[in-house]
Amino acid sequence: LPHPSPPGTMPPTRATGDKTKETKGFGPNVDADALVFGVAHIFASFNDTFVHVTDTSGRETVSKVTGGMKVKADRDESSPYAAMLAAQDVVARCKQCGITALHIKLRATGGTRSKT
């Protein structure tokens, strides 16, 4: 029997199917002008500030950033600057995931506890 290809050469490879690129999208499939809501859970304590965005049911986390993740010094974790940096990161992630509107839920320490 004759060889299908000369010795020392590789047989031809099979052609694969269409090589179309599928883009991976985040968030729901809705119109461009539709409002997609999320819930921003903000917790401000004396030591840190948490900004946690979920879907409206609260089950799926979109983004979670703390003030301590944005600044290096421990004393700056609860500062307004650290909270602003955390909020900017959360907004960028929400835009990437297609969330266009947020409900805000705010928790903080308070009551009769002294501030010093």
N, CA and C atoms as an extended XYZ file, in Angstrom:
348
Properties=species:S:1:pos:R:3:atomname:S:1:resname:S:1:resid:I:1 pbc="F F F"
N         0.822       -1.183        0.000 N   LEU     1
C         0.000        0.000        0.000 CA  LEU     1
C         0.867        1.249        0.000 C   LEU     1
N         0.539        2.211       -0.866 N   PRO     2
C         1.344        3.440       -0.877 CA  PRO     2
C         0.962        4.359        0.292 C   PRO     2
N         1.956        5.116        0.752 N   HIS     3
C         1.726        6.093        1.815 CA  HIS     3
C         0.968        7.296        1.253 C   HIS     3
N        -0.023        7.854        2.028 N   PRO     4
C        -0.727        9.037        1.535 CA  PRO     4
C         0.152       10.281        1.521 C   PRO     4
N         1.138       10.351        2.387 N   SER     5
C         2.057       11.490        2.391 CA  SER     5
C         3.470       10.963        2.389 C   SER     5
N         4.407       11.731        1.840 N   PRO     6
C         5.790       11.266        1.816 CA  PRO     6
C         6.325       11.113        3.233 C   PRO     6
N         7.291       10.229        3.449 N   PRO     7
C         7.840       10.057        4.800 CA  PRO     7
C         8.512       11.336        5.293 C   PRO     7
N         8.310       11.622        6.590 N   GLY     8
C         8.919       12.798        7.209 CA  GLY     8
C         8.040       14.031        7.177 C   GLY     8
N         6.867       13.961        6.578 N   THR     9
C         5.973       15.118        6.557 CA  THR     9
C         4.723       14.794        7.346 C   THR     9
N         4.087       15.833        7.839 N   MET    10
C         2.872       15.672        8.631 CA  MET    10
C         1.668       15.600        7.703 C   MET    10
N         0.681       14.801        8.062 N   PRO    11
C        -0.539       14.790        7.265 CA  PRO    11
C        -1.269       16.120        7.405 C   PRO    11
N        -2.088       16.493        6.437 N   PRO    12
C        -2.799       17.769        6.532 CA  PRO    12
C        -3.782       17.755        7.698 C   PRO    12
N        -3.893       18.909        8.350 N   THR    13
C        -4.808       19.007        9.489 CA  THR    13
C        -6.216       19.268        8.988 C   THR    13
N        -7.157       18.879        9.821 N   ARG    14
C        -8.551       19.114        9.483 CA  ARG    14
C        -8.894       20.574        9.683 C   ARG    14
N        -9.714       21.108        8.790 N   ALA    15
C       -10.148       22.498        8.920 CA  ALA    15
C       -11.206       22.576       10.018 C   ALA    15
N       -11.009       23.505       10.937 N   THR    16
C       -11.995       23.668       12.002 CA  THR    16
C       -13.142       24.523       11.498 C   THR    16
N       -14.200       24.603       12.271 N   GLY    17
C       -15.398       25.360       11.896 CA  GLY    17
C       -15.136       26.851       11.843 C   GLY    17
N       -16.188       27.604       11.723 N   ASP    18
C       -16.068       29.076       11.658 CA  ASP    18
C       -15.399       29.594       12.908 C   ASP    18
N       -14.505       30.540       12.719 N   LYS    19
C       -13.800       31.124       13.853 CA  LYS    19
C       -14.378       32.502       14.153 C   LYS    19
N       -15.640       32.536       14.532 N   THR    20
C       -16.262       33.807       14.886 CA  THR    20
C       -16.016       34.061       16.358 C   THR    20
N       -15.727       35.286       16.687 N   LYS    21
C       -15.473       35.661       18.065 CA  LYS    21
C       -16.788       36.025       18.737 C   LYS    21
N       -17.016       35.415       19.879 N   GLU    22
C       -18.189       35.765       20.662 CA  GLU    22
C       -17.745       36.736       21.747 C   GLU    22
N       -18.449       37.838       21.862 N   THR    23
C       -18.112       38.797       22.902 CA  THR    23
C       -18.835       38.412       24.177 C   THR    23
N       -18.094       38.410       25.267 N   LYS    24
C       -18.668       38.072       26.563 CA  LYS    24
C       -19.220       39.335       27.184 C   LYS    24
N       -20.521       39.383       27.360 N   GLY    25
C       -21.150       40.564       27.932 CA  GLY    25
C       -21.531       40.331       29.379 C   GLY    25
N       -21.499       41.385       30.152 N   PHE    26
C       -21.903       41.316       31.546 CA  PHE    26
C       -23.282       41.937       31.685 C   PHE    26
N       -23.989       41.550       32.715 N   GLY    27
C       -25.266       42.169       33.016 CA  GLY    27
C       -26.400       41.613       32.181 C   GLY    27
N       -27.579       42.164       32.391 N   PRO    28
C       -28.770       41.666       31.711 CA  PRO    28
C       -28.832       42.120       30.257 C   PRO    28
N       -29.577       41.380       29.458 N   ASN    29
C       -29.781       41.735       28.061 CA  ASN    29
C       -31.020       42.611       27.955 C   ASN    29
N       -30.838       43.916       27.972 N   VAL    30
C       -31.944       44.871       27.901 CA  VAL    30
C       -31.593       45.933       26.872 C   VAL    30
N       -32.564       46.786       26.557 N   ASP    31
C       -32.319       47.889       25.639 CA  ASP    31
C       -31.297       48.847       26.231 C   ASP    31
N       -30.690       49.642       25.364 N   ALA    32
C       -29.647       50.570       25.814 CA  ALA    32
C       -30.215       51.683       26.694 C   ALA    32
N       -31.487       52.061       26.478 N   ASP    33
C       -32.049       53.172       27.253 CA  ASP    33
C       -32.826       52.696       28.477 C   ASP    33
N       -32.865       51.398       28.758 N   ALA    34
C       -33.597       50.881       29.916 CA  ALA    34
C       -32.767       51.063       31.188 C   ALA    34
N       -33.455       51.305       32.294 N   LEU    35
C       -32.787       51.428       33.583 CA  LEU    35
C       -32.606       50.041       34.184 C   LEU    35
N       -31.392       49.730       34.561 N   VAL    36
C       -31.094       48.474       35.240 CA  VAL    36
C       -30.671       48.835       36.657 C   VAL    36
N       -31.449       48.390       37.632 N   PHE    37
C       -31.218       48.793       39.013 CA  PHE    37
C       -30.320       47.809       39.743 C   PHE    37
N       -29.583       48.350       40.689 N   GLY    38
C       -28.790       47.586       41.633 CA  GLY    38
C       -29.008       48.205       43.003 C   GLY    38
N       -28.450       47.579       44.032 N   VAL    39
C       -28.575       48.088       45.396 CA  VAL    39
C       -27.169       48.315       45.938 C   VAL    39
N       -26.894       49.533       46.375 N   ALA    40
C       -25.600       49.863       46.979 CA  ALA    40
C       -25.751       49.822       48.491 C   ALA    40
N       -25.115       48.856       49.120 N   HIS    41
C       -25.116       48.731       50.578 CA  HIS    41
C       -23.850       49.423       51.067 C   HIS    41
N       -24.014       50.532       51.756 N   ILE    42
C       -22.862       51.300       52.250 CA  ILE    42
C       -22.850       51.197       53.766 C   ILE    42
N       -21.737       50.762       54.327 N   PHE    43
C       -21.593       50.668       55.773 CA  PHE    43
C       -20.394       51.501       56.189 C   PHE    43
N       -20.650       52.524       56.987 N   ALA    44
C       -19.583       53.414       57.456 CA  ALA    44
C       -19.417       53.215       58.958 C   ALA    44
N       -18.288       52.653       59.361 N   SER    45
C       -18.000       52.499       60.780 CA  SER    45
C       -16.904       53.489       61.155 C   SER    45
N       -16.488       53.445       62.406 N   PHE    46
C       -15.415       54.333       62.835 CA  PHE    46
C       -14.066       53.892       62.280 C   PHE    46
N       -13.970       52.633       61.829 N   ASN    47
C       -12.685       52.105       61.387 CA  ASN    47
C       -12.566       51.887       59.886 C   ASN    47
N       -13.683       51.784       59.153 N   ASP    48
C       -13.615       51.476       57.728 CA  ASP    48
C       -14.940       51.842       57.072 C   ASP    48
N       -14.934       51.904       55.748 N   THR    49
C       -16.135       52.165       54.959 CA  THR    49
C       -16.254       51.084       53.903 C   THR    49
N       -17.409       50.423       53.843 N   PHE    50
C       -17.667       49.362       52.878 CA  PHE    50
C       -18.675       49.854       51.852 C   PHE    50
N       -18.411       49.612       50.584 N   VAL    51
C       -19.358       49.894       49.507 CA  VAL    51
C       -19.567       48.576       48.770 C   VAL    51
N       -20.772       48.045       48.871 N   HIS    52
C       -21.078       46.709       48.355 CA  HIS    52
C       -22.305       46.825       47.454 C   HIS    52
N       -22.154       46.527       46.168 N   VAL    53
C       -23.263       46.642       45.221 CA  VAL    53
C       -23.723       45.238       44.829 C   VAL    53
N       -25.045       45.011       44.920 N   THR    54
C       -25.637       43.737       44.538 CA  THR    54
C       -26.743       44.000       43.525 C   THR    54
N       -27.316       42.905       43.002 N   ASP    55
C       -28.510       43.060       42.183 CA  ASP    55
C       -29.684       43.380       43.110 C   ASP    55
N       -30.863       43.565       42.553 N   THR    56
C       -31.992       44.016       43.374 CA  THR    56
C       -32.422       42.969       44.402 C   THR    56
N       -32.171       41.691       44.138 N   SER    57
C       -32.535       40.664       45.115 CA  SER    57
C       -31.514       40.588       46.250 C   SER    57
N       -30.303       41.088       46.035 N   GLY    58
C       -29.269       41.034       47.052 CA  GLY    58
C       -28.450       39.764       47.015 C   GLY    58
N       -28.724       38.874       46.066 N   ARG    59
C       -28.018       37.597       46.014 CA  ARG    59
C       -26.702       37.684       45.247 C   ARG    59
N       -26.697       38.412       44.148 N   GLU    60
C       -25.530       38.458       43.274 CA  GLU    60
C       -24.701       39.706       43.563 C   GLU    60
N       -23.452       39.535       43.942 N   THR    61
C       -22.564       40.655       44.209 CA  THR    61
C       -21.962       41.152       42.906 C   THR    61
N       -22.095       42.457       42.664 N   VAL    62
C       -21.491       43.067       41.488 CA  VAL    62
C       -20.101       43.577       41.837 C   VAL    62
N       -19.992       44.289       42.945 N   SER    63
C       -18.707       44.845       43.347 CA  SER    63
C       -18.706       45.062       44.852 C   SER    63
N       -17.552       44.879       45.466 N   LYS    64
C       -17.406       45.118       46.896 CA  LYS    64
C       -16.025       45.721       47.125 C   LYS    64
N       -15.999       46.960       47.573 N   VAL    65
C       -14.733       47.667       47.778 CA  VAL    65
C       -14.796       48.334       49.145 C   VAL    65
N       -13.686       48.335       49.852 N   THR    66
C       -13.616       49.003       51.148 CA  THR    66
C       -12.619       50.145       51.074 C   THR    66
N       -12.708       51.026       52.041 N   GLY    67
C       -11.751       52.122       52.114 CA  GLY    67
C       -10.342       51.629       52.374 C   GLY    67
N       -10.220       50.529       53.117 N   GLY    68
C        -8.911       49.955       53.412 CA  GLY    68
C        -8.224       49.368       52.195 C   GLY    68
N        -9.006       49.013       51.173 N   MET    69
C        -8.406       48.497       49.944 CA  MET    69
C        -7.801       49.616       49.113 C   MET    69
N        -8.172       50.855       49.358 N   LYS    70
C        -7.756       51.979       48.520 CA  LYS    70
C        -6.626       52.806       49.117 C   LYS    70
N        -6.446       52.785       50.420 N   VAL    71
C        -5.386       53.575       51.050 CA  VAL    71
C        -4.458       52.637       51.815 C   VAL    71
N        -3.240       53.087       52.027 N   LYS    72
C        -2.239       52.249       52.685 CA  LYS    72
C        -2.223       52.408       54.199 C   LYS    72
N        -2.450       53.624       54.685 N   ALA    73
C        -2.361       53.880       56.119 CA  ALA    73
C        -3.633       53.411       56.822 C   ALA    73
N        -3.481       52.749       57.961 N   ASP    74
C        -4.629       52.243       58.710 CA  ASP    74
C        -5.527       53.378       59.196 C   ASP    74
N        -4.929       54.504       59.532 N   ARG    75
C        -5.726       55.606       60.065 CA  ARG    75
C        -6.598       56.257       58.994 C   ARG    75
N        -6.314       56.018       57.715 N   ASP    76
C        -7.075       56.636       56.633 CA  ASP    76
C        -8.191       55.755       56.088 C   ASP    76
N        -8.389       54.547       56.638 N   GLU    77
C        -9.389       53.638       56.096 CA  GLU    77
C       -10.800       54.218       56.150 C   GLU    77
N       -11.114       54.942       57.212 N   SER    78
C       -12.476       55.459       57.369 CA  SER    78
C       -12.599       56.914       56.926 C   SER    78
N       -11.595       57.435       56.258 N   SER    79
C       -11.629       58.838       55.849 CA  SER    79
C       -12.564       59.034       54.660 C   SER    79
N       -13.055       60.251       54.473 N   PRO    80
C       -13.902       60.534       53.309 CA  PRO    80
C       -13.175       60.314       51.983 C   PRO    80
N       -11.875       60.531       51.962 N   TYR    81
C       -11.097       60.324       50.735 CA  TYR    81
C       -11.098       58.848       50.340 C   TYR    81
N       -10.895       57.956       51.316 N   ALA    82
C       -10.908       56.516       51.032 CA  ALA    82
C       -12.288       56.073       50.564 C   ALA    82
N       -13.343       56.627       51.157 N   ALA    83
C       -14.706       56.287       50.732 CA  ALA    83
C       -14.964       56.763       49.309 C   ALA    83
N       -14.434       57.922       48.944 N   MET    84
C       -14.604       58.443       47.590 CA  MET    84
C       -13.884       57.549       46.574 C   MET    84
N       -12.672       57.107       46.888 N   LEU    85
C       -11.940       56.219       45.987 CA  LEU    85
C       -12.660       54.880       45.825 C   LEU    85
N       -13.215       54.360       46.922 N   ALA    86
C       -13.954       53.101       46.848 CA  ALA    86
C       -15.197       53.274       45.989 C   ALA    86
N       -15.899       54.392       46.144 N   ALA    87
C       -17.104       54.633       45.351 CA  ALA    87
C       -16.777       54.776       43.871 C   ALA    87
N       -15.648       55.375       43.537 N   GLN    88
C       -15.261       55.506       42.132 CA  GLN    88
C       -14.990       54.143       41.497 C   GLN    88
N       -14.353       53.245       42.231 N   ASP    89
C       -14.113       51.900       41.711 CA  ASP    89
C       -15.422       51.147       41.505 C   ASP    89
N       -16.352       51.320       42.444 N   VAL    90
C       -17.639       50.634       42.344 CA  VAL    90
C       -18.425       51.153       41.144 C   VAL    90
N       -18.399       52.450       40.903 N   VAL    91
C       -19.119       53.028       39.765 CA  VAL    91
C       -18.559       52.496       38.449 C   VAL    91
N       -17.251       52.400       38.348 N   ALA    92
C       -16.643       51.875       37.119 CA  ALA    92
C       -17.071       50.434       36.876 C   ALA    92
N       -17.125       49.632       37.916 N   ARG    93
C       -17.542       48.233       37.768 CA  ARG    93
C       -19.032       48.131       37.427 C   ARG    93
N       -19.858       48.995       38.008 N   CYS    94
C       -21.291       48.982       37.704 CA  CYS    94
C       -21.541       49.344       36.248 C   CYS    94
N       -20.817       50.325       35.736 N   LYS    95
C       -20.966       50.689       34.326 CA  LYS    95
C       -20.536       49.542       33.431 C   LYS    95
N       -19.488       48.834       33.817 N   GLN    96
C       -19.002       47.706       33.036 CA  GLN    96
C       -20.035       46.575       33.014 C   GLN    96
N       -20.762       46.400       34.108 N   CYS    97
C       -21.752       45.323       34.200 CA  CYS    97
C       -23.124       45.745       33.692 C   CYS    97
N       -23.309       46.999       33.321 N   GLY    98
C       -24.579       47.429       32.751 CA  GLY    98
C       -25.585       47.954       33.743 C   GLY    98
N       -25.194       48.182       34.983 N   ILE    99
C       -26.107       48.746       35.979 CA  ILE    99
C       -26.122       50.261       35.796 C   ILE    99
N       -27.324       50.810       35.575 N   THR   100
C       -27.433       52.237       35.282 CA  THR   100
C       -28.106       53.027       36.391 C   THR   100
N       -28.670       52.367       37.399 N   ALA   101
C       -29.344       53.071       38.502 CA  ALA   101
C       -29.107       52.285       39.786 C   ALA   101
N       -29.032       52.996       40.901 N   LEU   102
C       -28.762       52.356       42.191 CA  LEU   102
C       -29.748       52.814       43.246 C   LEU   102
N       -30.202       51.865       44.052 N   HIS   103
C       -30.866       52.171       45.312 CA  HIS   103
C       -29.767       52.205       46.367 C   HIS   103
N       -29.832       53.157       47.287 N   ILE   104
C       -28.789       53.305       48.299 CA  ILE   104
C       -29.329       52.851       49.646 C   ILE   104
N       -28.622       51.936       50.290 N   LYS   105
C       -28.936       51.524       51.662 CA  LYS   105
C       -27.714       51.865       52.508 C   LYS   105
N       -27.909       52.747       53.478 N   LEU   106
C       -26.806       53.273       54.271 CA  LEU   106
C       -26.915       52.799       55.708 C   LEU   106
N       -25.809       52.257       56.224 N   ARG   107
C       -25.713       51.890       57.636 CA  ARG   107
C       -24.497       52.586       58.215 C   ARG   107
N       -24.630       53.012       59.456 N   ALA   108
C       -23.497       53.655       60.113 CA  ALA   108
C       -23.658       53.532       61.614 C   ALA   108
N       -22.553       53.705       62.320 N   THR   109
C       -22.622       53.705       63.773 CA  THR   109
C       -23.229       55.022       64.212 C   THR   109
N       -23.851       55.007       65.344 N   GLY   110
C       -24.475       56.232       65.845 CA  GLY   110
C       -25.022       56.004       67.230 C   GLY   110
N       -26.060       56.721       67.546 N   GLY   111
C       -26.674       56.555       68.858 CA  GLY   111
C       -25.935       57.341       69.920 C   GLY   111
N       -25.806       56.739       71.088 N   THR   112
C       -25.218       57.456       72.222 CA  THR   112
C       -23.729       57.224       72.362 C   THR   112
N       -23.125       56.487       71.444 N   ARG   113
C       -21.702       56.218       71.541 CA  ARG   113
C       -20.909       57.501       71.265 C   ARG   113
N       -19.853       57.733       72.052 N   SER   114
C       -19.056       58.936       71.862 CA  SER   114
C       -18.156       58.795       70.636 C   SER   114
N       -17.769       59.890       70.057 N   LYS   115
C       -16.962       59.876       68.864 CA  LYS   115
C       -15.470       59.879       69.145 C   LYS   115
N       -15.087       59.964       70.391 N   THR   116
C       -13.656       59.995       70.707 CA  THR   116
C       -13.241       58.782       71.493 C   THR   116
